[in-house]
Amino acid sequence: MKSEIYQRITDSGIVPVIAIEDPAGALPLADALLAGGLPVIEITFRTAAAAKVIQTISRSRPQIMVGAGTVLTRDNLHAAMAAGAAFAVAPGLNAEIVRHAQDLGLPFIPGVATAGEIEQALALECRLLKFFPAELLGGLPMINALAAPYGHTGVKFMPTGGVTPENLEDYLANPRVAAVGGTWLAKREDVAGAHWLEIQARSHTAVQAVRRVRRST
């Protein structure tokens, strides 16, 4: 199950990372992403509506795989599981939370920023890691430098934070990058303003970028 979920994330190439305040926007948001060609979404626990949004999308739009983001506590984990999240993501590495997610059977993608954190993640048998905040930490040169000693372990990264339409293809072309976290696809103000067509258009453009890169590599 875990490997299948990670493969779906890799196949998508982009995981929209979204904070949404109003559960009423859950299905229009999901439909906009699906219409744009994106089959994966990460709803962050930065808002009180997160669990309800995850539940609504996972139940009503099974064709989109819903993950929970900013999962920092055991309560977040249990709420994500109860809502139907297929995976969970954190901005950092908390070994207790990773182990608890593993006990629950919820695939977990911890965040890393240093070689030491990569080694901690590997010790916890995590091979797909969020690199955050990607651009502020040095972007692709930093990913290459950090990944070099660990390439033989099968570790892959999901850089998030500072990935944009302008540098998206560079990230996707890197063999150490499984997918990117896309915060630009559906910004909080776009979701709050119900700018569904704009979100759909951005998603479509991003999907086309994934296809271009994947065809050439």
N, C-alpha and C positions, 0 to 999 in steps of 0.2 A: 504493500500500500504506500509506504513512504517513498520508495523509489518511483512509483507511478506518479505520485503527486509532484515530486521534484522534476520528473521528465516533462510533465505538463507545463510547469513553470519555464523550463528550458525551451520547450517548443514554442511557447508564447513569445519569449524573448523580452517582454515588457510586462511588469506587474504595476498597474496603476495603484498609487498609494493615496488614499482618500480619507479625509476627515469630513464627516457629514453631521450636521446638527439636527436635521428634521427627518424622521423615518419616512415621511410621506414622499421624500425624494428617492427612496431606495430603488424602486422599480424603474422609474424613468432614467435614473443613473445607469442601472444595469443594462437597460435596453439601448441606451446611447453607446455604451462600450461595446456591446454585442454587435450593434449595427456597424460600428467602426472596425470590427473584426477582432476584438480583444476578448479572450475567453477566461481571463483570470483577473481577480480584483483583491486588493488588500484594504480592508476597512480598519482604520486605526482606533484604538481605545483612547483617543484624545478628546472624545465627546461622550456625553451620557447616552447618546442615541446608538452607539456602536453595536451593542449586542442585538438590539431590535432590528437594525439595518441588516446585519449578518443573517439573522433568522429569516427576515422577509425575503432576501435575495436567494438564500440557499434553498428555501422551500418553494418559491414561486418561479425561479429561473435556474433550474438544475443544470442547464447548459453552460453556466458560468461557475467557475470554481472560486469559492469565497474563502479568503484567509483573514485572520485577525492580526492587526499590527499594533505596535507599541504595547506588547504584552509584557508587563513588568512584574505582576504579582500572581500568586496562586488564585486569587479571586478573578483576575483577568482570564487566566487559563480555564477555570471552571465555567465562566460566563461564555467564553468562546466555544468551548465544547458543547455546552447546552444549546447554544444558538445554531450550531451546525457548521462551525468553521472547519475547513479541510486541513488547514495548517495555521501556524502562528509565527510571528516575526517579532524580534525585539531590536532596539537600537544598540544594545550592548550585550555583554555576556554575563549572565548570572547562572552559575552552575546549579544552584538549587532549583531554579525555575526550569532549566533545561531538563534536569533529571525528573522533575515532577511531570513535565509534559511527556517525557518518554514513558513514565509509569501510566499515564492516561492514554497513551497511544496516539498522541497528537504530534505530527511532524513539526519540528521547531527549527527556525532559522535564526540563530543568534547573530548579533552584530559584533564585528571586530574592527580594530584599528591598528593593532600592533602584532608583531611576530609572537609575543607571549600569549596574546589572546587567541591567535590561530592555534597554537599548541594546546591551549586549554580546550578549545572547541574540538580539536582532533581527539583529545583524550576522552571527550564526552561522545565520541563517534558522530560528530557533526561534520558533514562534508560540503554542505551548501551554506555559505556564510554571507551575511549582509556586510558590505563594506560601507561604513557610514561615519561622518559625512564625506562622501567620496571626493568631491572636488577640493574641499578645504584640507583634506589629508594628503593631497598630491595627485589625485586622479589616477590615470592609467600608469604613469611611471611608478607610482607608489605601489599599485597593485602588482605590477611586474616584479618590482624589487622584493615585495613581501612574499609573493607566490613562488619565486624561483626555488627556494630551498624545500618547498613542500609540494611541488608538482607531482612527484611520484605517489603522493598520498591520495590523489584524486580530488583534492579540494577545489571547489569552484566558488566564484564570488557573485553577489548580486549588489553591485554598487548603487547607492541611493544618496541623493543629496547633491545637487549641482549638475545632474545629468539633464541635458536640454536637447531640443531638436537639432541644434548645431553640432553637438559632440556625440549624439546618440550612436551614429554608425561607427565611430571610432571605438566606442565601448563594446558594441556588439561584435565587432570584428576580432576582438581580443579572445584568444582561445581559453583564457582563464575566467572569462565572464560567461556565466550561464544565462543571465538575464539582468535587466536593470530595473530599479524601482523608479516609476514615472510619477513624480509629484506634479509635473506641469500639465498632465492630461486633463485633470479635473480639479482645479484649485477650489479652495473652500468658497470663495466668492462666486465662482461659476456654478457650483452646486446650489448654493443659497439662492442665486438668481435664476435658477432653472435654465441655464444656457446649454440645453441638451444638444442642440445641433452643433454648437462649437466644440463640445466634448466629443461628439461623434466624428467631426472633421479632424480633430487632433489625433484621435485614435486611429482613424484610417490612414493618416499620413505616417504615423509611427509604425503601423503594421506594414506599410509599403517599404519603409526603411529596413525593417527586419527581413523582409523577403529579398530585398536587394543584397543585403549583406550575406544572408544565408546561401543565396545562389552563387555568390562569388567566392565563397570559402569552402 
